Amino acid sequence: MIPALTLLLACQLVGEALARLFALPVPGPVIGMALLFLGLRLRPAAALDGTPLAAVAGVLLAHLSLLFVPAGTGIVRHAASLAAHGPGLIVALTLSTALTLAVTAFVFVKVAALVGSRAEPES
C-alpha cells in the first residue's frame, strides 16, 4: 500500500516539478496524472483489481468528497464577496455551462461524422 501511494505522490511531484521548471500552463497534478497514465499503459497489470495501486486508488476515490472540504470552506469564508457578486457569477456559470455543452455536442457530432459512426436503431 505504501509503495502504491508513493507512486501516486511521485507522479504528482514529478508533474509539479515539470510544470514549474518549464513554466507550463498546465497544472502539475494534471501532468502527473498523464505520467501515471503513460506508466499504466506500459504496465497495465499494475492497475488490475487486487493490486496495491488499485486498492489505493479505490480508497482515494471512496473518500473523494473529503477533497471538496477546503473548497467549501473557502466559499463560506468569502460568503460576503459571493453575495455581492452572486448574480454575475450565476450568469457566468450558466452561460459557460451552456456554451460548454453546445461546443461538446458540436464536437461530438463532427467527430461521429468524421469516423462514420451512426446512431443505433431503437428496438
Beta strands, then each sheet from edge to edge (+ up, - down):
end
